[in-house]
Amino acid sequence: MRLIRYTTGVAMAALMATTGLAQVALAQDAAPVAGTLNPAAEQAPVRPPAAEPEFRIAAGVIATVNDQVITSYDLRQRMLSVIVMSQVQPTEENIPAIQQQALNALVEERLQAQEITNYKDLKISDQEIDEEIAAMAAESGITAENYMKFLQDAGINPQAMREQLRTEMGWRALVGGRFNSRANVSRGQVEQAMRQLNETASKPQYLVGEIYLESARVGGQQAALNGANQLVEQLVAGAPFQSVARQFSAAPSAGRGGDAGWLVQGTVQPQLQAVLDTLQVGQLSRPIPVDGGVYIIYMRDKRSGAATSLVTLKQVMVELPETASEADVAAATQRLEALRSQLTCDNILTRATSEQGLLGADLGESDVDNLAPQFQQVARSSEIGTISSPVRTPLGLHLVAVCGRRVGGADAPTFEQVQSRLKSQQLAMLARRYLRDLRSDALIEVK
């Protein structure tokens, strides 16, 4: 059950490939498997901490972001929100990591709120916030009234939460309005992405969840490793992976509960491939140090690859019975070989009809497994747009043009789905860069 959505400057993006997982390097001194997670934990009702958290925070101003302050009260409130949403049980060991995460979120929220004030027409109304709360409560299966009561009973100030949502919604609107046109992707980019997906569709694939702790945001690489070890303990003990990822992960997938999507065998670095090959479905990895941070990987599912591969073929042929002489076959082969370099998917049928003794046909789109055996090898191994060497069948001698290939079946992504993913990735990258620039230009002082 999800309580509060947080924007921490890294809460967007995809499919596909900006997660940084390809840079993972497996720690050599420990087995990669930490334990097995219980999927039911994701659907379990949110529970308050087993004990009242003890925050040792001095009263007063904790930090300033430009001219705005973050008080100890603000920090306590955000720490409590992190705990309630992630369902991580606070301990003496993990309280410092929770405090650092809460402070990072508050700093970025102040920067976002300050930037929003530069756009006078960008206003988030109370009604819009009410609608957002109602939608969040509906996702949790409760009414908005009970949702707010739960937060209040957990010690979270409802008004502070509303203002947090106002900033988050305003930031989303600002990023969308400012960068939407720059995030557009061309038809060529979509087609290239679809070709890559189709070319790798038959390989083993892994549905991965990720949590990434960025060392620069948590006090250094050792702090990131320590924090990751504590999160692994909490996850194995029952904390929901998606909730923990939303609160602690600095990966773009954080907004999706750490869902990094399907990774294809051979498209990641060997060190990561070793982890993916080792983990079974439901298993959680130990912390994996990388340059700049630490990853935790959760194997959600595996599959052997797309069951259906569809190809679009065209052909030109010389009719030859099975009883044709070797001389006739050799003559037909010579003729087709002389013609082959002049053919393309666009002109093959025109050439076939313009020359006597040749037959042309558009074979359309077919499942590779349903093709004649002589055509299957061509369909599987040839690159799109190429013309095969002469292929002998009982009907004659053929030149086969492979003019398209795609994944079939229910899981095959559509053009629109791939386009949407690419645009989301681009928008996420621009949003992260925007916030990074705001932070680099800001005067931030932590007391």
ABEGO torsion letter per residue (X at the ends): XBABBBBAGAABEBAAAAAGAAABBBBAABBABAEBBBAAAAABBBBBBABBBBBBBBBEBABBBEABBBBAAAAAAAAAAAAAAAGBBBBAAAAAAAAAAAAAAAAAAAAAAAAAAABAABBBBAAAAAAAAAAAAAAAGBBAAAAAAAAAAAGBBAAAAAAAAAAAAAAAAAAAAAAAAAABBBAAAAAAAAAAAAAAAABBBBBBBBBBBBAAAAGEAAAAAAAAAAAAAAAAAGBBAAAAAAAABABAAAAAGGBAEBBBBGABBAAAAAAAAABBBGBBBBBBBBBGEBBBBBBABBBAEBABBBBBBBBBBBBBBAABBAAAAAAAAAAAAAAAAABBAAAAAAAAAABBGBBBBBAEBBBAAABBAAAAAAAAABBBGBBBBBBBBAAEBBBBBBABBBBBEAABBBAAAAAAAAAAAAAAAAAAAAAAAAAAABBBBBX
